[in-house]
Amino acid sequence: MPEQNFSTTAAPEGESVKTNSIQQIRYVCSIAAMHSASAIPGVIPITHCGPGCADKQFMNIAFYNGFQGGGYGGGSVVPSTNATEREVVFGGADRLRELIESTLKILDADLFVVLTGCISDLVGDDVGSVVSEFRSKGVPVVYAETGGFKGNNFTGHELVARAIIDQYVGSYEGPSEPGLINVWSLLPYHNTFWRGDLTEIKRILEGVGFKVNILFGPESQGVSEWKAIPRAQFNLVLSPWLGLQTAQHLEEKYGQPFLHVPVIPIGAMETSAFLRRVVAFAGLDPMVAEAFIAREEASYYRYLEDFSDFYAEYWWGLPAKFSVIGDSAYNLALTKFLVNQLGLIPSRQIITENPPEEYRQQIALQYQNIAEDVSASVGFEEDSYRIHQIIRNTSFGHKPPIIFGTTWERDLAKELKGAIVEVGFPSSYEVVLSRAYVGYRGALTLLEKIYTTTVGASA
């Protein structure tokens, strides 16, 4: 992780403060993209980095964040060179070569992804040359240079995706397959609920007639889906910005168009609109889509009808205003849902993953039209000290607020006498297996979580 980070945005009362440290960070360094590799079934990352780097990424992103576990190729399975002073002085290429040879004897994988850390990138190890030796022998292996100074794990994710596409998927000159789409959306493991969310996204897209390369998670077919990427009719980028660089690269490489939908849908209103938009873009039969949407909405609103008895009885004791503190994908999606579906009033929303400057204006514009005549105040901030000061200075009216945040906000919520729903990294008070918060079914689960939490907080 970079030693120096500067926080200059989202200051209260228009104030801008520059510091040289960040308290309670909400992302990790780019080598944590080892999780993006291990999130593909049958893929094992190999890390060429200092001792403890890989373990820290696992404990932070996959363990103390919903206790997700490491899966087949992650966690304690990940091989590492554990580079020391010797590799700093003499280089680590031989050590990496030895590690890859040993890995091939012990571990079975459809694809190995070598990721570099700060040490190897700084000393200039020719990792590409080492990897090419094994690739020339038929070993399925690629590499990505993911030293911490390259950026955070969001940056690393794009680097790993591009490495697999360029070094493993390769060139393609054949026809596209109508109705087949590649989905680029949530960041695996960093988003606590990514497995359930991607499962729901695939389900609803298949429901309206698509064939879906979901690419990551338990519903992915692994490297066979990645090999099928060039055949897709188009790429769907379902996030405010993550995946856009990959989609643009695929457009250049294979001539594939892409559709960018910045708001991940939660609830019937957003999900139905999302599906209609994607179906129209693809030119699929709208009758198939409308039949699926009608079935899903009928089921969704039956559950909501029963929920309305609770809501009508206890509305006076429930929070009226909220803040969301987290990465832009969930921040925007939750804000839209809470305003449009529940009628809650947005206070201050804070985006924490440090998105590239070129995307920030586009993200901020989304908050200007949350609903008809409703906009939300949004800022970009990484430092938890600053974030908590902003929230303390935010007016929530006469009712206790509900904070959608992380473990870092638990004490803050108590201080404000409000409720906390952990929706992002780190989530150390959630155990997550297949839970989803997006789509039709995920929204119902989210409603259960929100109001179980608020009822419990008022007890």
PEWO-V639508 format. One record per backbone hydrogen bond with DSSP energy under -0.5 kcal/mol. CO is the residue of the C=O (numbers start at 1). NH is the residue of the N-H. E is the energy in kcal/mol with one decimal. If there is no record, write none. Layout:
BEGIN
CO,NH,E ; CO,NH,E
END
This chain:
BEGIN
5,7,-0.5 ; 6,8,-0.6 ; 11,14,-1.0 ; 12,15,-2.3 ; 17,19,-0.5 ; 23,384,-2.5 ; 28,153,-1.7 ; 29,32,-2.0 ; 30,33,-2.0 ; 31,34,-1.8 ; 32,35,-2.2 ; 33,37,-1.6 ; 34,38,-2.6 ; 35,39,-1.4 ; 37,40,-1.7 ; 39,41,-0.6 ; 39,217,-3.2 ; 40,43,-2.0 ; 41,223,-0.5 ; 42,110,-2.8 ; 42,111,-1.2 ; 44,113,-1.8 ; 45,79,-0.7 ; 46,115,-3.0 ; 47,49,-0.8 ; 47,81,-2.0 ; 48,117,-2.4 ; 49,83,-2.9 ; 50,53,-1.5 ; 52,56,-2.4 ; 53,57,-1.9 ; 54,58,-2.1 ; 55,59,-2.7 ; 56,60,-2.4 ; 57,61,-2.6 ; 57,62,-0.6 ; 58,62,-1.9 ; 58,63,-1.6 ; 59,64,-2.9 ; 62,68,-1.8 ; 62,69,-1.2 ; 63,65,-1.2 ; 63,67,-1.8 ; 66,432,-2.8 ; 70,74,-1.2 ; 73,45,-0.6 ; 74,77,-2.0 ; 75,78,-1.1 ; 79,47,-2.8 ; 83,51,-0.8 ; 84,88,-1.6 ; 85,89,-2.3 ; 86,90,-3.1 ; 87,91,-1.5 ; 92,96,-2.4 ; 93,97,-2.6 ; 94,98,-2.4 ; 95,99,-2.1 ; 96,100,-2.6 ; 97,101,-2.1 ; 98,102,-2.1 ; 99,103,-2.7 ; 100,104,-2.3 ; 101,105,-1.0 ; 102,106,-1.4 ; 103,107,-3.3 ; 107,109,-0.5 ; 111,44,-2.1 ; 112,114,-0.5 ; 112,142,-2.2 ; 113,46,-2.9 ; 114,144,-2.5 ; 115,48,-3.1 ; 117,121,-1.9 ; 118,122,-2.5 ; 119,123,-2.4 ; 120,124,-0.9 ; 120,125,-2.0 ; 125,127,-2.0 ; 126,130,-1.6 ; 127,131,-2.7 ; 128,132,-2.2 ; 129,133,-1.3 ; 130,134,-1.1 ; 131,135,-2.3 ; 132,136,-2.2 ; 134,137,-0.8 ; 134,139,-2.2 ; 135,138,-1.9 ; 139,141,-1.4 ; 140,112,-2.4 ; 142,114,-3.1 ; 144,116,-1.7 ; 144,146,-0.9 ; 147,150,-2.7 ; 148,151,-1.2 ; 151,30,-1.5 ; 152,156,-2.2 ; 153,157,-1.8 ; 154,158,-1.4 ; 155,159,-1.9 ; 156,160,-2.5 ; 157,161,-2.4 ; 158,162,-2.2 ; 159,163,-2.1 ; 160,164,-2.3 ; 161,165,-2.1 ; 162,166,-2.8 ; 163,167,-2.7 ; 164,168,-1.7 ; 164,169,-2.5 ; 165,170,-2.3 ; 176,178,-0.7 ; 177,180,-2.0 ; 177,233,-0.7 ; 179,181,-0.5 ; 179,211,-2.7 ; 180,233,-2.9 ; 180,234,-1.0 ; 181,213,-3.1 ; 182,184,-0.5 ; 182,236,-3.4 ; 183,185,-0.5 ; 184,238,-2.6 ; 186,188,-0.6 ; 187,191,-2.4 ; 188,190,-2.2 ; 190,192,-0.7 ; 191,194,-1.8 ; 193,197,-2.5 ; 194,198,-2.8 ; 195,199,-1.8 ; 196,200,-2.1 ; 197,201,-2.6 ; 198,202,-2.4 ; 199,203,-2.1 ; 200,204,-2.4 ; 201,205,-1.8 ; 202,206,-2.5 ; 203,207,-1.8 ; 204,208,-0.9 ; 205,208,-0.5 ; 205,210,-2.1 ; 206,209,-1.4 ; 211,181,-2.5 ; 211,213,-0.5 ; 212,214,-1.0 ; 213,183,-2.3 ; 214,216,-1.8 ; 217,220,-1.8 ; 221,224,-0.8 ; 222,225,-1.3 ; 222,226,-1.2 ; 223,227,-2.6 ; 224,228,-1.0 ; 226,229,-1.2 ; 228,231,-1.3 ; 228,232,-0.6 ; 229,232,-1.5 ; 231,177,-3.7 ; 233,257,-0.6 ; 234,182,-1.6 ; 235,237,-0.6 ; 235,259,-2.8 ; 236,184,-2.9 ; 236,238,-0.8 ; 237,239,-0.8 ; 237,261,-2.9 ; 241,244,-2.2 ; 243,247,-2.5 ; 244,248,-2.6 ; 245,249,-2.0 ; 246,250,-2.3 ; 247,251,-2.0 ; 248,252,-1.8 ; 249,253,-2.6 ; 250,254,-2.8 ; 250,255,-0.6 ; 250,256,-1.1 ; 251,255,-1.1 ; 257,235,-2.0 ; 259,237,-2.9 ; 259,261,-0.7 ; 260,262,-0.6 ; 261,239,-0.7 ; 262,264,-0.7 ; 265,439,-3.0 ; 267,271,-2.4 ; 268,272,-2.6 ; 269,273,-1.7 ; 270,274,-2.4 ; 271,275,-2.5 ; 272,276,-2.3 ; 273,277,-2.0 ; 274,278,-2.2 ; 275,279,-2.6 ; 276,280,-2.2 ; 277,281,-2.0 ; 278,282,-2.0 ; 279,283,-1.5 ; 279,284,-1.7 ; 285,289,-1.3 ; 286,290,-2.8 ; 287,291,-1.9 ; 288,292,-1.9 ; 289,293,-2.8 ; 290,294,-2.3 ; 291,295,-1.8 ; 292,296,-2.4 ; 293,297,-2.9 ; 294,298,-2.1 ; 295,299,-1.9 ; 296,300,-2.6 ; 297,301,-2.8 ; 298,302,-1.3 ; 299,303,-1.7 ; 300,304,-2.0 ; 301,305,-2.0 ; 302,306,-1.4 ; 303,307,-2.1 ; 304,308,-1.8 ; 305,309,-0.5 ; 306,309,-1.1 ; 306,310,-0.7 ; 307,311,-2.1 ; 308,312,-2.8 ; 309,313,-1.6 ; 310,314,-2.3 ; 311,315,-1.0 ; 314,317,-1.7 ; 315,318,-1.3 ; 320,345,-3.1 ; 321,402,-1.6 ; 322,347,-2.9 ; 323,404,-2.9 ; 324,326,-0.5 ; 324,350,-2.7 ; 326,352,-1.0 ; 327,331,-2.6 ; 328,332,-2.4 ; 329,333,-1.6 ; 330,334,-3.0 ; 331,335,-2.1 ; 332,336,-2.2 ; 333,337,-2.0 ; 334,338,-3.0 ; 335,339,-1.8 ; 336,340,-2.6 ; 337,341,-2.7 ; 337,342,-0.9 ; 338,344,-2.4 ; 339,343,-0.8 ; 344,346,-0.6 ; 345,322,-1.9 ; 347,349,-0.5 ; 347,377,-0.9 ; 349,379,-1.9 ; 350,326,-2.3 ; 351,381,-2.4 ; 356,359,-1.9 ; 356,360,-0.7 ; 357,360,-0.9 ; 357,361,-0.6 ; 359,363,-2.2 ; 360,364,-2.8 ; 361,365,-2.0 ; 362,366,-0.9 ; 363,366,-0.9 ; 363,367,-0.6 ; 364,367,-1.0 ; 365,368,-1.5 ; 366,369,-0.9 ; 367,370,-0.6 ; 367,376,-2.4 ; 371,374,-2.4 ; 374,370,-1.2 ; 374,371,-1.6 ; 377,349,-2.9 ; 379,351,-3.0 ; 379,381,-0.5 ; 382,384,-0.5 ; 383,387,-2.7 ; 384,388,-2.8 ; 385,389,-1.7 ; 386,390,-2.3 ; 387,391,-2.3 ; 388,392,-2.2 ; 389,393,-1.5 ; 391,394,-1.5 ; 394,396,-0.5 ; 396,399,-0.7 ; 401,419,-2.0 ; 402,323,-1.5 ; 402,404,-0.5 ; 403,405,-0.8 ; 403,421,-2.7 ; 404,325,-3.5 ; 405,423,-3.2 ; 405,424,-0.8 ; 406,409,-1.8 ; 407,410,-1.6 ; 409,413,-2.6 ; 410,414,-1.8 ; 411,415,-2.3 ; 412,416,-1.9 ; 413,418,-3.0 ; 414,417,-1.2 ; 419,403,-3.2 ; 420,422,-0.5 ; 421,405,-1.6 ; 421,423,-0.6 ; 426,407,-3.2 ; 426,428,-0.6 ; 427,66,-2.4 ; 427,430,-0.6 ; 430,432,-0.6 ; 431,433,-0.5 ; 435,196,-0.6 ; 438,442,-1.4 ; 439,267,-2.3 ; 439,443,-0.8 ; 440,444,-1.1 ; 441,445,-1.6 ; 442,446,-2.4 ; 443,447,-2.4 ; 444,448,-2.1 ; 445,449,-2.2 ; 446,450,-2.9 ; 447,451,-2.3 ; 448,452,-1.9 ; 449,453,-2.0 ; 450,454,-2.3 ; 451,455,-1.8 ; 452,456,-2.0 ; 453,457,-2.3 ; 454,458,-1.5 ; 455,459,-0.6 ; 456,459,-0.7
END
